[in-house]
Amino acid sequence: MTTPSAPPVFTPASRVRWLRPVGTTLAIAGAVVLGVIALFLMLAAMSDPATPWVGFVPGPDGRPTVLVQRSGAESVTRVQVLASDTDRTVLWQIDRVPGSPWDGTVQLGTVPKGFVLRAATQGASIPGGAQVAVTNGCYASYITVPSGSLTPGVVTTNSQQVSLDEFYSSGGAFTPCGAEEFRTPGRIALGGLVLLLAGLGALIASARHRVR
């Protein structure tokens, strides 16, 4: 019959030997996390915000219909037409009802389901050369209303004509607004700070045990 072994006894010296490597590891891990997040935030502040691709196709009656890439359309809150790229007078504007679905298409001058009219057109049509702004409330994609007729079967952007498949497969979503953009990095940074403080606390405790 075997005699059960006695549980290990943690002496002050053994506690020091345990606390120092654990504290060092936690402090280094926390510092690395904070450093990576600081670098990410610096690069994010220096880079331009992401915006989705916007284009035009002819509507059933020939009027321009705006297309927004689907990943970007999810967060659109407003579509407006400005007089030009230098004259910011609003010629027409619709605002999205929060939470309403939208496929990313709107014929200029009409109000699709899930939107409300904020500024109606004063003329018979929206003039060529006006500028359409599609925004998520913080950032915007811009495109100039064409003066001539649109080509059926392709998407006309500011610089080229592309197929529907190419249009929807390129680009991406809007950069989220302020707090949403930094919410996840903030949580990671908080976790790094906790690790750093825990590591420093362990190192301080080990130093006190050594003094005693």
Secondary structure, 3 states (H helix, E strand, C coil): CCCCCCCCCCCHHHHHHHHHHHHHHHHHHHHHHHHHHHHHHHHHHHCCCCCCCEEEEECCCCCEEEEECHHHHCCCCEEEEECCCCCCCEEEEEEECCCCCCCCEEECCCCCCCEEEEECCCCCCCCCCCEEEEECCCCEEEEECCCCCCCCCCEECCCCEECHHHHHHCCCCCCCCHHHHHHHHHHHHHHHHHHHHHHHHHHHHHHHHHHC
